[in-house]
Amino acid sequence: MPRTFSYLTSSKDIDIDWLSVDNMLYERDSVQLTELRSNCKTAIIEQHLGYGPGNPMADDPNVKFYRSRYLGKDCYFIAKDDVQYIFSQP
């Protein structure tokens, strides 16, 4: 059974643990958008970032996708200029 990663936090959240974000960035591995989508529910996040039909996130060279660890758990995150959204296991 595949692991489900749920939306956890945004870098704009006040209560984000910045030391854990720093560690997450240090331990990151690049992944393809297909891996992120197969493990995380990204549709609403993609819409929030302004992507959709005619403007797919996959075509934006400034958006990167990563796998890492956050708060001691496996996670994925989307980065565009900075860390935008973190998905983690519940």
N, C-alpha and C positions, 0 to 999 in steps of 0.2 A: 504494500500500500504506500503510495507516494506521500511524502511529508507535505503538509500544507503550511505555507508561510502567509501570514496575515499582515496587513498594514499596521505598523507599530507607531512610527513617529515621523515628524518632519523636522528639518533643521531649523524651522521657524518656531518650533514649540519651546516655550520658556523652560520647561522642566527637563530638557534633554541632558543626558550625562555626557559632557564634553570630553572627559578623559576616556570614556568608552568609545566615543566617536573617533578620537585620535588613534586608539588601539585598532579599531575597526579599519581605518584607512591604512595603517601600517601593514595589516595582515591581508589585505584585499587581493583577490584574483579576478581578472577580467572574465566576463562570460558574455555569451551572445544573448540578444533579446529573446530568442526562442526559449532558452533555458529559464530566463527570468519569468516569462509568461507562463511556462509550463508549471512553475512552482508557486507563483504569486498571482493574486488577482489584481491586475494592473489597469483594467479598462477605465475605471473612474479616475485614477491618477493620470492616465494619459489624456483624458478629456480635460482635467483640471489644468494640465500643463499646456493645453491648446492644440493637442494633436487629435486627428480624426481622419475621416475620408478625405483624400486629396492632400493631406498633410500628415503622413505617418511618422511616428516617432523613430522608426527604423531608418528613415532617410535623413535624420538630423545628425551631422557628424560631431556636434558638440555634446551629445548625450552619450554617456558611458554607463555600462551595467557591470556590477561586481557581486561577488560572493565573498563573505567574510564571517566574522563573529561580532556580536554586539551584546553586551550585558551577559556574557557567558553562553550565548546561544548562537547557533548558525543563523545567518541572515543573508539577505540580498539587499542591494541598494542601487538607486538611480542617482547619477550625478550629472548635473548640467550647471556649470560655473562653480557649484559647491554641492554638498550632499543634499539632495532634495527630499527623498523619501526612503525610509528603511522598512523592510519587511522582515519579520522574525517569526519563529515558531512560538505558539502560545505557551 
